[in-house]
Amino acid sequence: MSKFSDITGPALERALELVNHAGDNIKTGGSSAAEWLKTGAAIGAMKTGGRAVTRVAKRNPTATVAVAAVGLGLLGYALYRRNKRDNEAIEAKSRQIAQRRRHAASVTDETSDIGSDA
């Protein structure tokens, strides 16, 4: 007779539940292992790329400065375009508010001239 033959009722159900839960965790653990593998590969690629860039920068400092200047220029231009786009949206909204106010002010109260001679 085995040790488990004495387990009956709720205790047996609970033990089976725990075993099933552990099995499910092992099955889904494979997807997280794949994520860890992808992350490790990405970190390895960054390290290798960083070494290559460092090597090129040491050999060609003038080219490095030129590339950095171009990168800063592109970044500045992107910021300029984003600010311009945001300001245009704000201006359009303020124009809509001004038009609504103008329209509300131009509507006359028709009940005010009842009984007047004007």
Backbone torsions as a table, in degrees:
resi	resn	phi	psi	omega
1	MET	NA	138.2	-178.3
2	SER	-89.7	169.1	178.8
3	LYS	-66.5	-28.1	-176.3
4	PHE	-82.3	-12.3	-179.6
5	SER	-70.1	-19.7	178.6
6	ASP	-80.7	-17.3	-178.6
7	ILE	-79.3	125.8	179.9
8	THR	-136.6	163.2	171.5
9	GLY	64.5	-134.8	-174.5
10	PRO	-61.7	-32.6	-179.8
11	ALA	-65.2	-39.6	178.7
12	LEU	-67.4	-42.8	178.4
13	GLU	-61.3	-42.4	-179.5
14	ARG	-65.1	-40.0	179.3
15	ALA	-64.1	-43.1	178.2
16	LEU	-64.8	-38.0	176.8
17	GLU	-59.6	-45.7	-179.8
18	LEU	-64.4	-39.3	178.9
19	VAL	-64.9	-45.3	178.5
20	ASN	-62.0	-41.3	179.1
21	HIS	-62.7	-42.7	178.9
22	ALA	-64.3	-40.5	177.7
23	GLY	-62.9	-40.8	177.8
24	ASP	-63.7	-40.5	178.9
25	ASN	-63.4	-38.1	178.9
26	ILE	-67.2	-40.7	180.0
27	LYS	-63.9	-46.5	-178.6
28	THR	-77.4	-15.8	178.2
29	GLY	-65.5	-22.3	179.1
30	GLY	-64.8	-36.1	179.8
31	SER	-68.6	-36.8	178.4
32	SER	-71.3	-30.3	176.7
33	ALA	-65.5	-37.8	177.3
34	ALA	-64.4	-39.5	177.3
35	GLU	-63.8	-41.7	177.7
36	TRP	-62.7	-38.3	179.0
37	LEU	-64.6	-44.1	177.8
38	LYS	-62.1	-42.6	179.7
39	THR	-63.6	-43.1	178.1
40	GLY	-62.6	-40.4	178.3
41	ALA	-64.9	-40.3	179.4
42	ALA	-64.9	-40.9	178.8
43	ILE	-65.6	-41.2	177.6
44	GLY	-62.3	-41.2	178.5
45	ALA	-65.1	-38.8	178.2
46	MET	-64.3	-42.1	179.1
47	LYS	-62.1	-46.0	-179.2
48	THR	-64.4	-43.7	178.6
49	GLY	-63.9	-39.3	178.5
50	GLY	-63.3	-40.7	177.3
51	ARG	-64.0	-42.3	-179.8
52	ALA	-64.1	-43.2	179.1
53	VAL	-64.5	-41.5	178.8
54	THR	-61.5	-42.8	179.6
55	ARG	-62.1	-46.0	179.9
56	VAL	-65.0	-40.6	-178.9
57	ALA	-64.5	-36.2	178.7
58	LYS	-69.7	-35.4	-178.6
59	ARG	-79.4	-32.1	-175.8
60	ASN	-131.0	74.6	-177.1
61	PRO	-65.5	-32.0	-179.7
62	THR	-67.0	-43.8	178.5
63	ALA	-63.7	-35.7	179.3
64	THR	-63.6	-44.3	179.1
65	VAL	-64.5	-39.8	179.5
66	ALA	-64.7	-43.2	179.3
67	VAL	-65.4	-39.4	178.2
68	ALA	-64.0	-40.5	179.2
69	ALA	-64.8	-42.8	178.2
70	VAL	-63.7	-42.0	178.5
71	GLY	-61.5	-43.5	177.4
72	LEU	-64.5	-38.2	177.7
73	GLY	-63.4	-43.3	178.2
74	LEU	-65.2	-39.3	177.7
75	LEU	-64.2	-44.2	177.4
76	GLY	-61.7	-41.1	179.4
77	TYR	-65.3	-40.1	178.4
78	ALA	-63.2	-41.7	177.3
79	LEU	-64.2	-40.8	178.2
80	TYR	-60.3	-45.7	-179.2
81	ARG	-65.4	-39.4	179.8
82	ARG	-65.9	-43.3	178.1
83	ASN	-63.8	-40.0	178.9
84	LYS	-63.0	-43.9	179.2
85	ARG	-63.2	-43.1	-179.9
86	ASP	-65.8	-40.6	179.2
87	ASN	-66.6	-36.3	177.4
88	GLU	-63.8	-38.8	178.5
89	ALA	-65.0	-40.1	178.9
90	ILE	-66.4	-42.9	179.1
91	GLU	-62.1	-42.0	179.7
92	ALA	-62.8	-40.3	179.6
93	LYS	-66.7	-40.5	179.8
94	SER	-68.2	-33.4	175.6
95	ARG	-64.4	-39.4	179.1
96	GLN	-64.8	-40.2	179.0
97	ILE	-65.8	-43.0	179.5
98	ALA	-63.1	-39.8	178.3
99	GLN	-64.8	-39.7	178.1
100	ARG	-63.9	-42.1	179.5
101	ARG	-64.9	-41.8	179.3
102	ARG	-62.5	-43.5	-179.5
103	HIS	-64.6	-41.2	179.8
104	ALA	-66.3	-34.8	-179.4
105	ALA	-75.5	-28.8	-176.7
106	SER	-81.5	-15.6	177.3
107	VAL	-74.6	123.8	-178.2
108	THR	-94.2	152.6	177.3
109	ASP	-85.2	108.0	-175.3
110	GLU	-73.4	-18.7	-179.2
111	THR	-80.2	-14.3	-176.1
112	SER	-75.0	-23.6	-176.7
113	ASP	-100.0	15.7	175.3
114	ILE	-74.0	127.5	179.1
115	GLY	84.2	-0.6	178.3
116	SER	-93.7	157.7	-178.0
117	ASP	-89.6	-5.4	-175.7
118	ALA	-74.4	NA	NA
